[in-house]
Amino acid sequence: MELAKRFSQNPLLRPADVPPSRPGLEVACLLNPGVFEFDGKTWLLIRVAERPSQQPGIISFPVLREGGIDIIEIPLDDPELDATDPRVINYKGADYLTTLSHLRLMCSDDGIHFYEPEGYPALHGEGILQSFGIEDCRVAKLGDTYYLTFTAVSPNGVGVGLRTTKDWKTFERHGMMLPPHNKDVAIFEEKVNGKFYTLHRPSSVDIGGNYIWLAESPDGLHWGNHQIIATTRKGHWDSKRVGAGAAPIKTEKGWLEIYHGANEKHQYCLGLLLLDLNDPAKVIARSDAPIMMPSADYELTGFFGQVVFTNGHVVKGDTVTIYYGAADEVVCAADFSISALLSSLNC
């Protein structure tokens, strides 16, 4: 049973609503934002994916270099080009992203209508470990500090970068929080037994799979005691990969985590994990069926269709509002009742 109440205003943001970061590029898609509250407003830290305007017979894509952005152009009929995936291409044995992503701040007074405020910088990849861009940011607030965990992509692999801020105008960079191959890092917004906790998703091509793990830290910077808490399930909606969404929501029943799962057809849905309040490595319950699956037109078709993917939400009373990427192209929102989510787990 799907429990999502989609906003009637969806999609809230489309690629045409956001100007490109520099001349010569176009915004190809907007993807799942990190979400937080600040200065009395709801804020989105949106993944903005850009590329050059595509010309007939040529595929072109941007790569971040030390001196700026380079544009690489390859004829579509080149026998050493594999461009069957709209997200990733392979050329002469090397992988490249078809777009270059950065993170853009937008805010709203009502949680529906968003605008780009003045005086707040965009966040771009920096250095060799982020040369293919930064993506899919989660935001967690502990005390007066916001922790930004994001996917850092480069020819060296896909890892997790970490930056912190208190005012969203100045940022402290903490380098690679978790090395490749890893992503989907969601830090708990409260310490448990004096320790920081985070969910993360290391990946294995040959042995194992794309599973959700838990790690702990004494300081929010150095992580260890890694434990696996959720694997894929054969024959289910989450049979191919699973990954954390945003920070778990603290409830009287446990830590409620909205996670994403995908099947062999690359259809992305959302489900639930319920973790013990005092021992988050203990899974109390897990969704058998999705709580949300692609069904609206804007979720079924787009840059990469059949996708609902969230890594950000706002909690107000019994309502959690998730902001999510639909079809890897537009930003949408939906409300859930937390009590209804818990009831769906028979809690």
Backbone hydrogen bonds, N-H to C=O, Kabsch-Sander energy under -0.5 kcal/mol:
donor,donor_aa,acceptor,acceptor_aa,energy
3,L,291,I,-2.0
4,A,291,I,-0.8
5,K,335,D,-2.3
6,R,4,A,-0.6
7,F,333,A,-2.4
10,N,7,F,-1.5
12,L,331,V,-2.0
13,L,331,V,-1.6
17,D,14,R,-2.0
18,V,15,P,-1.5
25,L,22,R,-1.4
26,E,51,R,-3.0
28,A,26,E,-0.8
28,A,49,A,-2.2
29,C,49,A,-1.4
30,L,329,E,-2.3
31,L,47,R,-2.6
34,G,45,L,-2.1
36,F,43,W,-1.8
38,F,41,K,-2.0
41,K,38,F,-1.8
42,T,108,S,-2.3
43,W,36,F,-3.0
44,L,106,M,-3.2
45,L,34,G,-3.0
46,I,44,L,-0.7
46,I,104,R,-2.5
47,R,31,L,-1.1
48,V,46,I,-0.7
48,V,102,H,-3.0
49,A,29,C,-2.5
49,A,47,R,-0.6
50,E,48,V,-0.5
50,E,100,L,-2.3
51,R,26,E,-2.0
53,S,24,G,-0.5
58,I,55,Q,-1.8
59,I,74,I,-2.7
61,F,72,I,-2.1
63,V,70,D,-2.6
64,L,131,S,-2.5
65,R,68,G,-4.1
68,G,65,R,-1.1
70,D,63,V,-3.0
72,I,61,F,-2.9
72,I,70,D,-0.6
74,I,59,I,-2.4
76,L,57,G,-2.2
78,D,75,P,-1.8
81,L,78,D,-2.0
82,D,90,N,-2.7
83,A,81,L,-0.5
85,D,88,V,-0.6
89,I,96,Y,-2.7
90,N,82,D,-2.2
91,Y,94,A,-3.0
92,K,80,E,-1.9
94,A,91,Y,-1.7
96,Y,89,I,-2.6
98,T,87,R,-2.1
100,L,50,E,-2.5
101,S,132,F,-0.6
102,H,48,V,-1.9
103,L,123,L,-3.0
104,R,46,I,-2.5
106,M,44,L,-2.3
107,C,115,Y,-2.8
108,S,42,T,-1.8
114,F,112,I,-0.7
115,Y,107,C,-2.4
120,Y,117,P,-0.7
123,L,103,L,-3.0
124,H,122,A,-0.6
130,Q,127,G,-1.7
131,S,128,I,-0.9
132,F,153,V,-2.9
133,G,130,Q,-1.9
134,I,101,S,-1.9
135,E,151,T,-2.2
138,R,149,T,-2.8
140,A,147,Y,-2.1
142,L,140,A,-0.5
142,L,145,T,-2.5
145,T,142,L,-1.8
146,Y,165,T,-3.1
147,Y,140,A,-3.6
147,Y,145,T,-0.5
148,L,146,Y,-0.6
148,L,163,R,-3.2
149,T,138,R,-2.2
149,T,147,Y,-0.6
150,F,161,G,-1.9
151,T,135,E,-2.8
152,A,159,G,-2.7
153,V,133,G,-2.3
153,V,151,T,-0.6
154,S,157,G,-1.6
157,G,154,S,-2.1
159,G,152,A,-2.5
159,G,157,G,-0.6
160,V,178,L,-2.6
161,G,150,F,-2.8
161,G,159,G,-0.5
162,L,175,G,-1.7
163,R,148,L,-2.0
164,T,172,E,-2.2
165,T,146,Y,-1.8
172,E,164,T,-2.8
173,R,171,F,-0.5
174,H,162,L,-2.6
177,M,160,V,-2.3
177,M,175,G,-0.8
178,L,160,V,-1.3
181,H,158,V,-0.6
182,N,158,V,-2.8
183,K,201,R,-0.6
186,A,184,D,-0.6
186,A,199,L,-1.7
188,F,197,Y,-2.6
192,V,195,K,-2.6
193,N,191,K,-0.5
195,K,192,V,-1.5
196,F,217,S,-2.6
198,T,215,A,-2.3
199,L,186,A,-2.2
200,H,213,W,-2.2
201,R,183,K,-2.0
203,S,181,H,-1.5
210,N,240,K,-0.5
211,Y,202,P,-0.8
211,Y,209,G,-1.2
212,I,230,A,-2.6
213,W,200,H,-3.3
214,L,227,Q,-3.2
215,A,198,T,-2.5
216,E,224,G,-2.5
217,S,196,F,-2.0
223,W,221,L,-0.5
224,G,216,E,-2.5
227,Q,214,L,-2.7
229,I,212,I,-2.7
230,A,212,I,-1.7
233,R,238,D,-1.3
236,H,233,R,-2.0
239,S,236,H,-1.0
240,K,262,A,-3.0
241,R,262,A,-1.5
242,V,210,N,-1.8
243,G,260,H,-2.0
244,A,184,D,-0.5
245,G,258,I,-0.7
249,I,256,L,-2.9
251,T,249,I,-0.5
251,T,254,G,-1.6
254,G,251,T,-0.6
255,W,275,L,-2.8
256,L,249,I,-3.3
256,L,254,G,-0.6
257,E,255,W,-0.7
257,E,273,L,-3.1
258,I,256,L,-0.5
259,Y,257,E,-0.7
259,Y,271,G,-2.1
260,H,243,G,-2.6
261,G,269,C,-2.2
262,A,241,R,-2.3
263,N,267,Q,-1.1
266,H,263,N,-2.0
268,Y,266,H,-0.6
268,Y,306,Q,-2.4
269,C,261,G,-2.7
270,L,292,M,-2.8
271,G,259,Y,-2.7
273,L,257,E,-2.1
274,L,285,A,-2.5
275,L,255,W,-2.9
275,L,273,L,-0.5
276,D,279,D,-0.6
276,D,282,K,-2.4
282,K,279,D,-2.6
283,V,281,A,-0.6
284,I,274,L,-3.1
284,I,282,K,-0.6
285,A,274,L,-1.3
287,S,272,L,-2.3
291,I,270,L,-2.6
292,M,270,L,-1.3
299,E,296,A,-1.8
300,L,296,A,-1.7
301,T,297,D,-2.0
303,F,327,A,-0.6
304,F,327,A,-2.3
306,Q,299,E,-0.9
307,V,299,E,-1.8
308,V,268,Y,-0.9
309,F,325,G,-1.7
311,N,33,P,-0.6
311,N,323,Y,-0.6
314,V,321,T,-2.0
316,K,314,V,-0.5
316,K,319,T,-3.0
319,T,316,K,-2.0
320,V,336,F,-2.3
321,T,314,V,-2.9
321,T,319,T,-0.5
322,I,320,V,-0.7
322,I,334,A,-2.6
323,Y,312,G,-2.1
324,Y,332,C,-2.3
325,G,309,F,-3.0
326,A,330,V,-2.7
327,A,307,V,-2.1
329,E,326,A,-1.9
330,V,326,A,-1.8
331,V,13,L,-2.3
332,C,324,Y,-2.9
334,A,322,I,-2.1
335,D,5,K,-2.5
336,F,320,V,-1.8
338,I,318,D,-3.6
338,I,336,F,-0.6
341,L,337,S,-2.2
342,L,338,I,-2.4
343,S,339,S,-2.2
344,S,340,A,-1.8
345,L,341,L,-0.7
345,L,342,L,-0.9
346,N,343,S,-1.9
347,C,342,L,-2.3
